[in-house]
Amino acid sequence: QTQTRKSDLYRVLAYSGGTLPRNPKQGSLMKWRSLTGASEHEKKVIYLEKQDTETFGFEIQTYGLHHRNENEMEMCTFVCRVRDNSSAELGGLKRGDTLTSINGVCVQGFRHRDIVELIKSSGNTLSLETVYGSSIRRAELETRLLYLKQTLQEKWEEYRSLMIQEQRLVHGIVSNDPNIYDTFKIGRA
C-alpha cells in the first residue's frame, strides 16, 4: 500500500514537475553549492511594492539537488508561480527565477520556511536578487529520474515474479520457499 502510494507520487511529480522533498543522509559530508557565483548577466534585482491588503503575487519552492560526481547539495529556492497582474509580474519576476537574496540577505542554505518568513516580514516592499538558470529543469529531470528508477525496480520485480511462475509451470515446482528460486540465477540486465 505504502509502496503504491510512493510510486503514484513519483509518477505525478515526474509528469507535473512538482516538488519532491530531498533530505541529505544523516552523517554525510555535504557541501552547499553557491548560486552567487553566477555571471552578472544572469543576475537581476527586482523591487516589488504592494498594498496592505495584497500579496506580492508569487509562490516559491525549495529543492535540494545532489550533484552526482561531487559531494555537494545545491539548495535553491525558485519562483514556481507568478500571478497575473500582480506586483511580482509587473516587477519582472518570472517563473523559474532562483532567489539568491531577499532584502540584501543572502538566502543560500536557508530553509524554505525561513525564506517565507523573511518575505512576510518585509512589509510592503521587497527587494529580490534572482538568477535565471536551469535549476527548475534539473529539478524536474531529477524527479523524473527518481520515478523511472522506481518504475524500473517495480518492473524488475514483476519480471522476476513472472520468471518464477514460468519455472513453476515448466518444472512443476511447488514450493513456498522463495529462496529456491534464487538458484535459477535470473540475471539483471
KOLLUM-15853 format. One line per field, with one value per residue (C-alpha): x, y negated, z negated; residue in one letter. Coordinates in nm, 2 decimals, m for minus. Layout:
<atoms>
x [X:...]
y [Y:...]
z [Z:...]
code [A:...]
</atoms>
This chain:
<atoms>
x [0.00:0.27:0.49:0.19:0.13:0.50:0.50:0.19:0.36:0.67:0.46:0.26:0.56:0.76:0.49:0.39:0.74:0.63:0.85:0.99:1.15:1.52:1.70:2.07:2.17:2.25:2.62:2.71:2.96:2.77:2.88:2.65:2.70:2.67:2.44:2.60:2.88:2.66:2.77:2.64:2.43:2.22:2.15:1.89:1.75:1.37:1.19:0.83:0.57:0.22:m0.07:m0.15:m0.44:m0.24:0.02:0.33:0.18:0.43:0.49:0.82:0.96:1.29:1.48:1.80:1.98:2.25:2.53:2.64:3.01:3.05:2.97:2.76:2.40:2.27:1.98:1.78:1.46:1.29:0.97:0.72:0.42:0.36:0.01:m0.13:m0.13:0.05:0.32:0.56:0.46:0.47:0.81:0.95:0.97:0.94:0.86:1.20:1.38:1.60:1.62:1.97:1.90:1.60:1.62:2.00:2.01:2.18:1.94:2.20:2.13:1.82:1.53:1.21:1.01:1.28:1.27:0.89:0.92:1.18:0.94:0.64:0.84:0.94:0.63:0.50:0.83:1.06:1.39:1.48:1.81:1.74:1.93:1.76:1.90:1.84:1.75:1.39:1.47:1.74:1.49:1.22:1.47:1.59:1.23:1.16:1.48:1.35:1.02:1.20:1.42:1.12:0.94:1.24:1.25:0.88:0.91:1.22:1.02:0.73:0.96:1.12:0.78:0.68:1.01:0.94:0.59:0.73:0.98:0.70:0.49:0.78:0.95:0.64:0.79:0.56:0.73:0.65:1.02:1.13:1.50:1.46:1.40:1.73:1.90:1.76:2.01:1.80:2.05:1.97:2.01]
y [0.00:m0.25:m0.14:m0.20:m0.55:m0.63:m0.51:m0.72:m1.02:m0.98:m0.94:m1.25:m1.46:m1.34:m1.44:m1.76:m1.88:m1.91:m1.90:m1.61:m1.66:m1.57:m1.53:m1.47:m1.14:m1.17:m1.19:m1.26:m1.53:m1.76:m2.10:m2.37:m2.48:m2.86:m3.02:m3.36:m3.26:m3.32:m3.57:m3.92:m3.90:m3.62:m3.81:m4.07:m4.27:m4.32:m4.57:m4.49:m4.71:m4.61:m4.74:m4.61:m4.41:m4.24:m3.98:m4.01:m3.76:m3.48:m3.14:m2.96:m2.61:m2.49:m2.20:m2.03:m1.90:m1.65:m1.65:m1.30:m1.34:m1.58:m1.55:m1.87:m1.97:m2.27:m2.42:m2.66:m2.84:m2.93:m3.10:m2.84:m3.07:m3.43:m3.56:m3.77:m4.14:m4.10:m4.32:m4.03:m4.02:m4.39:m4.40:m4.14:m3.83:m3.52:m3.15:m2.98:m3.27:m3.14:m3.36:m3.44:m3.72:m3.89:m4.25:m4.22:m3.90:m3.60:m3.31:m3.04:m2.73:m2.88:m2.65:m2.71:m2.83:m3.08:m3.23:m3.25:m3.43:m3.67:m3.76:m3.80:m4.02:m4.26:m4.46:m4.63:m4.65:m4.36:m4.35:m4.02:m3.93:m3.65:m3.43:m3.27:m2.93:m2.57:m2.49:m2.40:m2.19:m2.00:m1.95:m1.82:m1.58:m1.46:m1.40:m1.21:m1.01:m0.90:m0.80:m0.60:m0.42:m0.33:m0.21:m0.01:0.16:0.24:0.38:0.59:0.74:0.81:0.97:1.18:1.29:1.39:1.59:1.77:1.86:1.98:2.20:2.34:2.43:2.57:2.77:2.85:2.69:2.65:2.47:2.17:2.11:1.81:1.90:2.20:1.96:1.78:2.09:2.01:1.72:1.48:1.21:0.84:0.66]
z [0.00:m0.10:0.20:0.44:0.29:0.33:0.69:0.76:0.60:0.81:1.13:1.06:0.96:1.26:1.51:1.33:1.25:0.89:0.58:0.41:0.06:0.06:m0.27:m0.28:m0.45:m0.82:m0.88:m0.52:m0.45:m0.22:m0.09:0.03:0.39:0.42:0.67:0.61:0.85:1.15:1.41:1.38:1.69:1.54:1.22:1.17:0.88:0.86:0.64:0.55:0.38:0.26:0.06:m0.29:m0.16:0.13:0.16:0.38:0.61:0.64:0.49:0.43:0.39:0.24:0.38:0.26:0.57:0.52:0.77:0.87:0.91:0.62:0.26:0.27:0.23:0.41:0.22:0.44:0.39:0.71:0.82:0.93:0.99:1.07:1.06:1.35:1.29:0.95:0.81:0.90:1.26:1.30:1.14:1.38:1.17:1.38:1.32:1.29:1.13:0.84:0.53:0.41:0.17:0.01:m0.11:m0.09:m0.29:m0.11:m0.14:m0.05:m0.27:m0.42:m0.49:m0.29:m0.59:m0.69:m0.34:m0.35:m0.69:m0.55:m0.27:m0.50:m0.74:m0.47:m0.49:m0.17:0.02:0.12:0.29:0.46:0.62:0.87:1.11:1.40:1.48:1.53:1.17:1.25:1.54:1.34:1.06:1.30:1.45:1.12:1.01:1.34:1.28:0.94:1.09:1.36:1.11:0.90:1.21:1.32:0.97:0.99:1.34:1.24:0.95:1.19:1.44:1.17:1.05:1.40:1.44:1.12:1.23:1.56:1.38:1.16:1.47:1.68:1.40:1.19:0.88:0.59:0.31:0.09:0.02:0.23:0.18:0.41:0.70:0.64:0.78:1.12:1.13:1.33:1.41:1.42:1.75]
code [Q:T:Q:T:R:K:S:D:L:Y:R:V:L:A:Y:S:G:G:T:L:P:R:N:P:K:Q:G:S:L:M:K:W:R:S:L:T:G:A:S:E:H:E:K:K:V:I:Y:L:E:K:Q:D:T:E:T:F:G:F:E:I:Q:T:Y:G:L:H:H:R:N:E:N:E:M:E:M:C:T:F:V:C:R:V:R:D:N:S:S:A:E:L:G:G:L:K:R:G:D:T:L:T:S:I:N:G:V:C:V:Q:G:F:R:H:R:D:I:V:E:L:I:K:S:S:G:N:T:L:S:L:E:T:V:Y:G:S:S:I:R:R:A:E:L:E:T:R:L:L:Y:L:K:Q:T:L:Q:E:K:W:E:E:Y:R:S:L:M:I:Q:E:Q:R:L:V:H:G:I:V:S:N:D:P:N:I:Y:D:T:F:K:I:G:R:A]
</atoms>
